[in-house]
Amino acid sequence: MKILVTGATGKVGSRLVPRLIAKGYDVRVLVRDAAKAPANAEVYVGDLFDPTTLPAAVAGVDAVVHLAALFRTMDNDSIVKTNHDGTMALADAAVAAGVKRFVFTSTSNVYSPGCGHPAKEGDVVNPNDPRAYSSSKIAAEQELLKKDLDVRILRLAFVYGDEDPHIEEILPLLKKWNRHPGWRMQMVHHLDVMQGIQLLLQTDGLNGQIYNIADDAPISLYELAEAFGQANDIFGTQQGPLADPFEGIMDLAKIRKIGYRPLVSSYYVAHDLDSL
């Protein structure tokens, strides 16, 4: 199977592409800077912001894995331009090229608090969410599902592992977020991102389906901060009950039905495997 991967130089893509190649996939990457492209992939220089570069990028591929996204910036216009407009331009090019399969990575952030249970794929999401990242991903999901294209959507939990600095990068933000130390964060290791994407690439009959993906054991913010020796500095002596114990937690029953079993079931397993 020949695959086009976007976002190949990012945290997820730079770890996913070598694994796809190791599994025998013929991988092409769409990058703005060829010098930063992963090794052993076919390199196509183009840009989601320039739709004229996309037809050649998707020509001759069997599937697209669309990882490219913009996050954690105050430039909301660029977030929407990347996550929504760029996605639509790529999808239109894929339709025109007759691409058979389109895997879109979305986010657990599409879910609003207050579900009263771990969030399921069919729960209502808010396309008018004031958070540009969430609303841009929701809008992209909804429009993709209307395309004449075999679309599969994977809503990722917080991705970590493989020397990804993602956890260290959010620790300074925890004070600003003023989250309860007992708030649980659901995470997914890069190994399991690969597993989920491969399932969506290889499994027939998933057109139009959305899947949550995460590990089996969410970790509290206190535990995560404590693992880096920062819990007391970040949380101090904050007390009181946790208002919404299900906020940020996803139900994994649907993806388990197509064979998903986390290879790294928790942060602590990743630690013990020396895979952080």
N, C-alpha and C positions, 0 to 999 in steps of 0.2 A: 504493500500500500504506500502510495506517495502522498506525503502530507506537507501542507504549508503551515508553518508555525509563526504567529506574530508574537511580539513581546519576548523574543528569544534572548535578548540581552538583559532582561529583568531578573528579579529574584527567583521567580517561578520558572521562567523560560530557560534560563541558563543552566538550571538543574534538570529540567525536563528533557531538553533536546538530546543530551548525551544518553539518557536512558532510552529514549525512543530509538536512537540509532543503534544502541546495544541490543535492542529487541528485534532489529532487522528492518525497521521502517526506513524508507527512503525519504529523508527530511530536507525540505527547502525552508529557509528562513527569510522573512521580510524584515530588513533592518535599514536604518538610515545611515549607519556607518559600518561599512564592510569590515573594518579593522576590529570591530568589537563582536563580530559574529562567532558563535560557537564553532569549534573545530569539527571537521568531517561532515558538515552540512552544506548543501548547495545554497549559495548566497544570492539573494535578489535584493538590490538596493531600491527602496521605494519608501513611501510615506502614506499613512492613512489619511493625512491631511491633503494629499494630492491624488484624487481618484483616478487620474490618468495613468498613474503608475501601477494600479491594482490589477487590471486585466492580464497583463503579462505575468504577474506574480501568481495568479491562481490557475493559469493555463496549464492543463495537463495533470493537475493534482486530483487525487481521489477524495481528499478530505482536508478541511481547514481546522486547525486548533487555534482559536482566537484568544490569546492571553493578554494582549496589549491593553493597558488601562492607565489612567492617571488618578492619583489618590494623594491625600494629605498635602494639599496646596490651597491657598486662598483664592486662586484664580479659577473661579467657578466656570467661566466661559470656556477655558481650556479643558476642564474636566468633562463638560458636556460635549465639546467638539471631539474629544478623543473617545470617550466611552460610548457615546450615542452616535454622533454623526459619522465618525470613522468606522464604527461597526456596521452601520447601514451601508456605507459605501463599499466596504469589503463584501458584505452579504450580496449586494447587487451584482458585484463583479463575479462572485461565486455562482450565482444563479445563471448569469449570462454564459459562463464557462461550462456549465453542466456539472459542477462539483456535486458529488454524491452525498457528502456528509459534512456538517458544520457543527463543531463543538465550541460552545461559548462558555467561558468561565465567568460566572457572576459571583455574588458575595452573600454571606449570611447577613450582611448589614441591610439587606432589603426588608428584613422582618422588623416590624414595629414592636415595642414592648406591650405587655398586657394581653398576650395570647392566653395565658392561664395554663399553658402546656408547652412542651418542646415544639418549636415551630415546624409545621409540616408544609410541604411544597404547595399544597392547595390553599393555605391560609392567605387571607387578603393582605396585599401589600399596597403601599401608598405611593403612586407615581408622582404625587405633589410633595413628597417628603422634602423639607427645607435643606436637608443634607444633599448637596449636589452629587456626591459620589453615589449615594443610594438611589436617588431619583433617576440619574442618568443610566444606571444599570437596569433599573426596573423598566424604563422606557425602551431600552435596547432589547431586553427580553421580550417585551410585549410585541414590538414591531417585528422582531426576528420570527416569532411564531406565526406571523401572518404571511411570511415569504413562501414562495414555491421552492422550498429547500428543506432537506432532511436535517432539522435543527435539534440538537441535544444540549441542554443547559445544565451546568454543574455549579451549584452554589457553594463556594469554598468557605470553610471556617478560616480562622487566623492561621496562616501558613508559617511553618517554622522548620528548623533542622538543617542538616548539611552545611553547617557554618554560616547559615543565613543570619544576618544581624537584626532581623525583624524584632525579636523580643527585646534586645538591648535598646533598640530605637524607641520602643514605646514606654519603657520604664520612666524616663523623664516626664512623660506626658500624664502619668497616672495621677500625680498631684493636681494637675490642671483639670483633669476630668472629674475629680472629686467623687470617685466611685467608692462604694462600700467595699471594704476588704474581703467580704464574703461573696461579692459578685463573681460568678464563674465565667471563665472565658473558654469557649470551645475552640480547639485547635486541630490542625491537620498537618501531618508531617509530609515533606516533599515526596517521600516514597509512596505515600498513599494518594497524593495528587496524581502521580504517575499511574497508580492502579486504577483510579477513577476515570482518568482520561482514556486509558486503554480500554476499559469496559465500554465506554461510550463510543469509541472508535470501532470496536470489533463486534458489538452486539447488534443484531438486526432487530427491527421492529420498535425502535425507541423514538421515532420521529415525533417531535413536539413535546417530549418529556423533559421534566425538570427534576433534578436530583440534588439533595443535600449531601455534603460529604464532610466528615470530621472524624476525629478519633473517638474512642468509647468513653473517655474519662475527662470531662471538663476540669480545669484547674482553677482554684480561686485566685483572685488577684494577690491576696496576701501570700499564698504559697509560692506564686510565681516570683513576687518581689523578694520573698525570703530566700529563694534559691540563689538570688544574686546579692544577698546580704543587705537589702534596701527596704525591708518591710517596715521597720520602725521609723525610718526617715520619711517614707511615703505616707504611711497611714497614722502614725502617732498612736493616740489612745482612742480613736474613733470607736463609738459603741452604737448600739441600737440594732433593731431587726433589719433584715434584708427585705426591701419592699416587694420585689418581684423575682422570686427564685428561678423563674424560667426565662427571664430576659437573656438573650444571647445564646440560648440553647436550641439545638436543632434535633429533630426526629430523624433517625437514620433508617427507619424500617423500609422505606421504598428502595433505597440503593442496595440494601442487603438482599432484597429479592432478586437482584440481577447478579449476585455473587460477591458483593463487596464485603471484605473482612479486613479491618485495619491491620496492617503489618506492624505499625507502631501504635499501640493502643492508648498510650498516655505520654505526657511529658516525662514522667519518671522512667518509663521504659526507654524513651529516647536517650535519657541521661545514662541509664545503665548500659545501653548499647554503644555509648560514646558516639552518638549520632546527632548531637546538637550542633 
